[in-house]
């Protein structure tokens, strides 16, 4: 996977270096695989749409047991550099829900175009 056939392996290495991460070859290959899967998912669409977080927000005074679990839908795109934007989507049990749009790396405009288009549909 790091041979550059489907993923810019140098981008993966630069990303790891920017975080001062000393990654093994296996870890770099895992990053490259994540890049490739997300690029493949976006190959035939303008944007991907998904919930911003995979859970409802906790009550104000409740303990949050799994802080990192709330990043499960946004974190992978932060790692790969795919632009994403989150917009209000409605409510569940009176609690707000967000919808994120994710575009191909380097195509921030596509994600930003999707947001107002979605909002116009809601109005």
N, CA and C atoms as an extended XYZ file, in Angstrom:
369
Properties=species:S:1:pos:R:3:atomname:S:1:resname:S:1:resid:I:1 pbc="F F F"
N         0.811       -1.195        0.000 N   UNK     1
C         0.000        0.000        0.000 CA  UNK     1
C         0.860        1.268        0.000 C   UNK     1
N         2.041        1.205        0.532 N   UNK     2
C         2.894        2.389        0.559 CA  UNK     2
C         3.722        2.562       -0.704 C   UNK     2
N         3.467        1.761       -1.705 N   UNK     3
C         4.244        1.869       -2.929 CA  UNK     3
C         3.767        3.005       -3.822 C   UNK     3
N         2.734        3.700       -3.414 N   UNK     4
C         2.254        4.851       -4.159 CA  UNK     4
C         1.265        4.514       -5.258 C   UNK     4
N         0.864        3.259       -5.400 N   UNK     5
C        -0.060        2.881       -6.466 CA  UNK     5
C        -1.407        3.576       -6.329 C   UNK     5
N        -1.965        3.622       -5.123 N   UNK     6
C        -3.304        4.173       -4.969 CA  UNK     6
C        -3.368        5.324       -3.979 C   UNK     6
N        -2.354        5.494       -3.179 N   UNK     7
C        -2.373        6.520       -2.147 CA  UNK     7
C        -1.042        7.255       -2.164 C   UNK     7
N        -1.098        8.543       -1.944 N   UNK     8
C         0.131        9.324       -1.859 CA  UNK     8
C         0.828        8.971       -0.546 C   UNK     8
N         1.709        7.983       -0.604 N   UNK     9
C         2.360        7.500        0.614 CA  UNK     9
C         3.213        8.581        1.259 C   UNK     9
N         3.719        9.485        0.463 N   UNK    10
C         4.516       10.574        1.027 CA  UNK    10
C         3.637       11.483        1.888 C   UNK    10
N         2.388       11.659        1.494 N   UNK    11
C         1.455       12.457        2.300 CA  UNK    11
C         1.228       11.795        3.646 C   UNK    11
N         1.111       10.484        3.659 N   UNK    12
C         0.936        9.756        4.917 CA  UNK    12
C         2.161        9.963        5.799 C   UNK    12
N         3.323        9.833        5.224 N   UNK    13
C         4.556       10.007        6.000 CA  UNK    13
C         4.677       11.444        6.526 C   UNK    13
N         4.341       12.441        5.680 N   UNK    14
C         4.400       13.847        6.122 CA  UNK    14
C         3.428       14.090        7.272 C   UNK    14
N         2.222       13.511        7.157 N   UNK    15
C         1.239       13.673        8.222 CA  UNK    15
C         1.778       13.103        9.530 C   UNK    15
N         2.314       11.904        9.482 N   UNK    16
C         2.869       11.277       10.690 CA  UNK    16
C         4.013       12.119       11.243 C   UNK    16
N         4.863       12.623       10.373 N   UNK    17
C         5.984       13.456       10.823 CA  UNK    17
C         5.486       14.750       11.464 C   UNK    17
N         4.393       15.318       10.918 N   UNK    18
C         3.877       16.576       11.463 CA  UNK    18
C         3.373       16.403       12.885 C   UNK    18
N         2.980       15.199       13.227 N   UNK    19
C         2.511       14.909       14.583 CA  UNK    19
C         3.619       14.352       15.461 C   UNK    19
N         4.834       14.402       14.944 N   UNK    20
C         5.988       13.838       15.645 CA  UNK    20
C         5.739       12.384       16.020 C   UNK    20
N         5.112       11.675       15.105 N   UNK    21
C         4.812       10.271       15.326 CA  UNK    21
C         5.888        9.422       14.657 C   UNK    21
N         6.454        8.537       15.414 N   UNK    22
C         7.431        7.605       14.875 CA  UNK    22
C         6.691        6.304       14.611 C   UNK    22
N         6.150        6.174       13.406 N   UNK    23
C         5.293        5.039       13.098 CA  UNK    23
C         6.065        3.917       12.430 C   UNK    23
N         5.661        2.728       12.748 N   UNK    24
C         6.235        1.551       12.103 CA  UNK    24
C         5.692        1.456       10.679 C   UNK    24
N         6.293        0.609        9.896 N   UNK    25
C         5.810        0.382        8.535 CA  UNK    25
C         4.367       -0.107        8.565 C   UNK    25
N         4.029       -0.990        9.484 N   UNK    26
C         2.658       -1.497        9.582 CA  UNK    26
C         1.679       -0.371        9.897 C   UNK    26
N         2.065        0.531       10.784 N   UNK    27
C         1.184        1.653       11.122 CA  UNK    27
C         1.025        2.591        9.934 C   UNK    27
N         2.110        2.847        9.211 N   UNK    28
C         2.017        3.684        8.018 CA  UNK    28
C         1.123        3.028        6.969 C   UNK    28
N         1.210        1.717        6.844 N   UNK    29
C         0.356        1.009        5.900 CA  UNK    29
C        -1.110        1.091        6.319 C   UNK    29
N        -1.372        1.062        7.620 N   UNK    30
C        -2.749        1.200        8.106 CA  UNK    30
C        -3.290        2.586        7.772 C   UNK    30
N        -2.462        3.621        7.961 N   UNK    31
C        -2.870        4.973        7.574 CA  UNK    31
C        -3.150        5.029        6.077 C   UNK    31
N        -2.253        4.461        5.280 N   UNK    32
C        -2.420        4.474        3.824 CA  UNK    32
C        -3.704        3.751        3.425 C   UNK    32
N        -4.019        2.659        4.096 N   UNK    33
C        -5.248        1.926        3.814 CA  UNK    33
C        -6.472        2.782        4.131 C   UNK    33
N        -6.405        3.519        5.228 N   UNK    34
C        -7.515        4.402        5.590 CA  UNK    34
C        -7.688        5.477        4.525 C   UNK    34
N        -6.581        6.070        4.063 N   UNK    35
C        -6.643        7.054        2.986 CA  UNK    35
C        -7.340        6.432        1.771 C   UNK    35
N        -6.885        5.235        1.381 N   UNK    36
C        -7.393        4.585        0.178 CA  UNK    36
C        -8.885        4.282        0.291 C   UNK    36
N        -9.326        3.804        1.441 N   UNK    37
C       -10.741        3.476        1.621 CA  UNK    37
C       -11.612        4.720        1.529 C   UNK    37
N       -11.153        5.805        2.120 N   UNK    38
C       -11.946        7.026        2.075 CA  UNK    38
C       -11.942        7.618        0.665 C   UNK    38
N       -10.801        7.561       -0.006 N   UNK    39
C       -10.755        8.032       -1.388 CA  UNK    39
C       -11.691        7.199       -2.262 C   UNK    39
N       -11.709        5.885       -2.071 N   UNK    40
C       -12.579        5.004       -2.855 CA  UNK    40
C       -14.048        5.314       -2.593 C   UNK    40
N       -14.396        5.585       -1.342 N   UNK    41
C       -15.788        5.901       -1.005 CA  UNK    41
C       -16.248        7.184       -1.692 C   UNK    41
N       -15.310        8.084       -1.965 N   UNK    42
C       -15.649        9.362       -2.589 CA  UNK    42
C       -15.481        9.350       -4.113 C   UNK    42
N       -15.075        8.236       -4.669 N   UNK    43
C       -14.741        8.181       -6.096 CA  UNK    43
C       -15.914        8.548       -7.008 C   UNK    43
N       -17.124        8.158       -6.649 N   UNK    44
C       -18.271        8.361       -7.537 CA  UNK    44
C       -19.315        9.316       -6.989 C   UNK    44
N       -18.982       10.034       -5.927 N   UNK    45
C       -19.928       10.982       -5.324 CA  UNK    45
C       -19.224       12.305       -5.059 C   UNK    45
N       -20.001       13.362       -4.904 N   UNK    46
C       -19.419       14.665       -4.584 CA  UNK    46
C       -19.011       14.736       -3.118 C   UNK    46
N       -19.878       14.225       -2.251 N   UNK    47
C       -19.620       14.241       -0.808 CA  UNK    47
C       -20.201       12.995       -0.171 C   UNK    47
N       -19.658       12.645        0.981 N   UNK    48
C       -20.259       11.633        1.839 CA  UNK    48
C       -21.046       12.359        2.912 C   UNK    48
N       -22.133       11.798        3.345 N   UNK    49
C       -22.925       12.362        4.442 CA  UNK    49
C       -23.007       11.325        5.550 C   UNK    49
N       -22.809       11.788        6.774 N   UNK    50
C       -22.903       10.892        7.928 CA  UNK    50
C       -23.234       11.710        9.164 C   UNK    50
N       -23.702       11.044       10.218 N   UNK    51
C       -23.873       11.778       11.474 CA  UNK    51
C       -22.523       12.350       11.914 C   UNK    51
N       -22.535       13.524       12.488 N   UNK    52
C       -21.278       14.116       12.948 CA  UNK    52
C       -20.692       13.310       14.094 C   UNK    52
N       -21.520       12.907       15.024 N   UNK    53
C       -21.067       12.042       16.125 CA  UNK    53
C       -22.006       10.844       16.205 C   UNK    53
N       -21.508        9.700       16.647 N   UNK    54
C       -22.317        8.485       16.647 CA  UNK    54
C       -23.164        8.283       17.900 C   UNK    54
N       -23.459        9.358       18.592 N   UNK    55
C       -24.230        9.243       19.834 CA  UNK    55
C       -24.947       10.558       20.097 C   UNK    55
N       -25.930       10.490       20.951 N   UNK    56
C       -26.588       11.721       21.380 CA  UNK    56
C       -25.692       12.443       22.378 C   UNK    56
N       -25.832       13.750       22.490 N   UNK    57
C       -25.021       14.457       23.476 CA  UNK    57
C       -25.408       14.046       24.888 C   UNK    57
N       -24.423       14.018       25.794 N   UNK    58
C       -24.746       13.671       27.184 CA  UNK    58
C       -25.511       14.812       27.847 C   UNK    58
N       -26.239       14.488       28.880 N   UNK    59
C       -26.905       15.538       29.655 CA  UNK    59
C       -25.834       16.434       30.270 C   UNK    59
N       -26.192       17.661       30.547 N   UNK    60
C       -25.233       18.671       31.013 CA  UNK    60
C       -24.416       18.200       32.211 C   UNK    60
N       -25.044       17.566       33.156 N   UNK    61
C       -24.340       17.184       34.381 CA  UNK    61
C       -23.881       15.719       34.386 C   UNK    61
N       -24.011       15.028       33.254 N   UNK    62
C       -23.643       13.608       33.197 CA  UNK    62
C       -22.152       13.445       32.900 C   UNK    62
N       -21.585       12.383       33.423 N   UNK    63
C       -20.207       12.039       33.082 CA  UNK    63
C       -20.189       11.453       31.678 C   UNK    63
N       -19.138       11.750       30.948 N   UNK    64
C       -18.996       11.177       29.616 CA  UNK    64
C       -17.945       10.089       29.696 C   UNK    64
N       -18.392        8.846       29.606 N   UNK    65
C       -17.494        7.709       29.753 CA  UNK    65
C       -16.565        7.521       28.565 C   UNK    65
N       -17.041        7.828       27.361 N   UNK    66
C       -16.272        7.547       26.157 CA  UNK    66
C       -16.088        8.814       25.334 C   UNK    66
N       -15.189        9.678       25.770 N   UNK    67
C       -14.946       10.934       25.064 CA  UNK    67
C       -14.473       10.659       23.642 C   UNK    67
N       -13.567        9.709       23.465 N   UNK    68
C       -13.012        9.452       22.150 CA  UNK    68
C       -14.009        8.775       21.219 C   UNK    68
N       -14.986        8.076       21.773 N   UNK    69
C       -16.022        7.480       20.943 CA  UNK    69
C       -16.808        8.531       20.181 C   UNK    69
N       -16.919        9.722       20.747 N   UNK    70
C       -17.643       10.792       20.070 CA  UNK    70
C       -16.902       11.286       18.831 C   UNK    70
N       -15.631       10.934       18.707 N   UNK    71
C       -14.833       11.358       17.555 CA  UNK    71
C       -14.795       10.315       16.440 C   UNK    71
N       -15.509        9.222       16.614 N   UNK    72
C       -15.413        8.103       15.669 CA  UNK    72
C       -15.780        8.482       14.241 C   UNK    72
N       -16.693        9.424       14.048 N   UNK    73
C       -17.100        9.794       12.693 CA  UNK    73
C       -16.296       10.953       12.125 C   UNK    73
N       -15.684       11.759       12.973 N   UNK    74
C       -14.921       12.903       12.479 CA  UNK    74
C       -13.417       12.636       12.454 C   UNK    74
N       -12.933       11.880       13.421 N   UNK    75
C       -11.498       11.630       13.552 CA  UNK    75
C       -10.834       11.051       12.322 C   UNK    75
N       -11.437       10.049       11.677 N   UNK    76
C       -10.768        9.478       10.503 CA  UNK    76
C       -10.500       10.506        9.405 C   UNK    76
N       -11.398       11.462        9.235 N   UNK    77
C       -11.205       12.469        8.187 CA  UNK    77
C       -10.170       13.506        8.620 C   UNK    77
N       -10.051       13.730        9.920 N   UNK    78
C        -8.977       14.593       10.407 CA  UNK    78
C        -7.626       13.963       10.099 C   UNK    78
N        -7.547       12.661       10.221 N   UNK    79
C        -6.297       11.942        9.963 CA  UNK    79
C        -5.927       12.006        8.488 C   UNK    79
N        -6.908       11.828        7.612 N   UNK    80
C        -6.610       11.748        6.190 CA  UNK    80
C        -6.630       13.097        5.483 C   UNK    80
N        -7.125       14.133        6.155 N   UNK    81
C        -7.144       15.460        5.546 CA  UNK    81
C        -8.307       15.696        4.600 C   UNK    81
N        -9.334       14.858        4.670 N   UNK    82
C       -10.526       15.103        3.861 CA  UNK    82
C       -11.311       16.242        4.508 C   UNK    82
N       -11.680       17.270        3.730 N   UNK    83
C       -12.434       18.384        4.313 CA  UNK    83
C       -13.840       17.948        4.701 C   UNK    83
N       -14.315       18.463        5.810 N   UNK    84
C       -15.655       18.126        6.295 CA  UNK    84
C       -16.278       19.355        6.937 C   UNK    84
N       -17.589       19.390        6.885 N   UNK    85
C       -18.347       20.459        7.525 CA  UNK    85
C       -19.561       19.816        8.181 C   UNK    85
N       -19.947       20.343        9.335 N   UNK    86
C       -21.092       19.815       10.065 CA  UNK    86
C       -22.191       20.871       10.121 C   UNK    86
N       -23.422       20.407        9.924 N   UNK    87
C       -24.576       21.308        9.966 CA  UNK    87
C       -25.647       20.695       10.861 C   UNK    87
N       -26.534       21.534       11.409 N   UNK    88
C       -27.640       20.994       12.200 CA  UNK    88
C       -28.536       20.129       11.318 C   UNK    88
N       -29.001       19.035       11.886 N   UNK    89
C       -29.796       18.082       11.109 CA  UNK    89
C       -31.185       17.891       11.707 C   UNK    89
N       -31.373       18.279       12.923 N   UNK    90
C       -32.646       18.078       13.598 CA  UNK    90
C       -32.405       17.692       15.040 C   UNK    90
N       -33.361       17.016       15.609 N   UNK    91
C       -33.233       16.592       16.999 CA  UNK    91
C       -33.698       15.143       17.153 C   UNK    91
N       -33.176       14.512       18.177 N   UNK    92
C       -33.619       13.181       18.594 CA  UNK    92
C       -33.861       13.274       20.092 C   UNK    92
N       -35.058       12.966       20.517 N   UNK    93
C       -35.418       13.090       21.928 CA  UNK    93
C       -35.116       14.489       22.450 C   UNK    93
N       -35.324       15.490       21.613 N   UNK    94
C       -35.108       16.877       22.005 CA  UNK    94
C       -33.647       17.309       22.017 C   UNK    94
N       -32.739       16.447       21.606 N   UNK    95
C       -31.312       16.769       21.600 CA  UNK    95
C       -30.842       16.980       20.169 C   UNK    95
N       -29.926       17.939       19.946 N   UNK    96
C       -29.494       18.254       18.581 CA  UNK    96
C       -28.666       17.141       17.957 C   UNK    96
N       -28.831       17.015       16.644 N   UNK    97
C       -28.083       16.043       15.858 CA  UNK    97
C       -27.394       16.799       14.726 C   UNK    97
N       -26.122       16.466       14.465 N   UNK    98
C       -25.386       17.091       13.378 CA  UNK    98
C       -25.195       16.130       12.217 C   UNK    98
N       -25.115       16.698       11.030 N   UNK    99
C       -24.854       15.951        9.811 CA  UNK    99
C       -23.569       16.501        9.217 C   UNK    99
N       -22.608       15.609        8.923 N   UNK   100
C       -21.368       16.090        8.327 CA  UNK   100
C       -21.301       15.682        6.862 C   UNK   100
N       -20.745       16.595        6.078 N   UNK   101
C       -20.467       16.332        4.670 CA  UNK   101
C       -18.957       16.295        4.513 C   UNK   101
N       -18.459       15.268        3.843 N   UNK   102
C       -17.032       15.066        3.646 CA  UNK   102
C       -16.760       15.020        2.153 C   UNK   102
N       -15.705       15.723        1.716 N   UNK   103
C       -15.349       15.762        0.300 CA  UNK   103
C       -13.957       15.182        0.084 C   UNK   103
N       -13.580       15.068       -1.180 N   UNK   104
C       -12.246       14.577       -1.511 CA  UNK   104
C       -11.190       15.530       -0.960 C   UNK   104
N       -10.034       14.973       -0.645 N   UNK   105
C        -8.929       15.812       -0.174 CA  UNK   105
C        -8.659       16.903       -1.202 C   UNK   105
N        -8.547       18.125       -0.714 N   UNK   106
C        -8.279       19.267       -1.580 CA  UNK   106
C        -9.517       19.915       -2.164 C   UNK   106
N       -10.682       19.333       -1.956 N   UNK   107
C       -11.912       19.892       -2.520 CA  UNK   107
C       -12.811       20.435       -1.410 C   UNK   107
N       -12.268       21.360       -0.639 N   UNK   108
C       -13.022       21.972        0.452 CA  UNK   108
C       -14.333       22.572       -0.054 C   UNK   108
N       -14.298       23.133       -1.259 N   UNK   109
C       -15.480       23.801       -1.801 CA  UNK   109
C       -16.666       22.846       -1.916 C   UNK   109
N       -16.431       21.590       -2.262 N   UNK   110
C       -17.544       20.638       -2.388 CA  UNK   110
C       -18.248       20.445       -1.057 C   UNK   110
N       -17.472       20.284        0.012 N   UNK   111
C       -18.082       20.136        1.341 CA  UNK   111
C       -18.831       21.410        1.720 C   UNK   111
N       -18.228       22.549        1.427 N   UNK   112
C       -18.869       23.813        1.788 CA  UNK   112
C       -20.096       24.108        0.936 C   UNK   112
N       -20.160       23.601       -0.279 N   UNK   113
C       -21.368       23.756       -1.110 CA  UNK   113
C       -22.507       22.885       -0.590 C   UNK   113
N       -22.170       21.714       -0.072 N   UNK   114
C       -23.205       20.793        0.404 CA  UNK   114
C       -23.956       21.356        1.606 C   UNK   114
N       -23.253       22.066        2.471 N   UNK   115
C       -23.869       22.564        3.699 CA  UNK   115
C       -25.061       23.482        3.441 C   UNK   115
N       -24.902       24.552        2.664 N   UNK   116
C       -26.084       25.414        2.434 CA  UNK   116
C       -27.155       24.727        1.587 C   UNK   116
N       -26.744       23.802        0.719 N   UNK   117
C       -27.741       23.060       -0.065 CA  UNK   117
C       -28.642       22.255        0.859 C   UNK   117
N       -28.038       21.599        1.850 N   UNK   118
C       -28.809       20.826        2.831 CA  UNK   118
C       -29.704       21.760        3.651 C   UNK   118
N       -29.144       22.866        4.081 N   UNK   119
C       -29.912       23.802        4.903 CA  UNK   119
C       -31.111       24.352        4.120 C   UNK   119
N       -30.941       24.591        2.828 N   UNK   120
C       -32.047       25.096        2.002 CA  UNK   120
C       -33.168       24.051        1.910 C   UNK   120
N       -32.807       22.775        1.876 N   UNK   121
C       -33.815       21.719        1.829 CA  UNK   121
C       -34.624       21.643        3.118 C   UNK   121
N       -34.005       22.039        4.207 N   UNK   122
C       -34.677       21.972        5.516 CA  UNK   122
C       -35.639       23.124        5.720 C   UNK   122
N       -35.391       24.248        5.058 N   UNK   123
C       -36.225       25.446        5.262 CA  UNK   123
C       -37.570       25.331        4.618 C   UNK   123
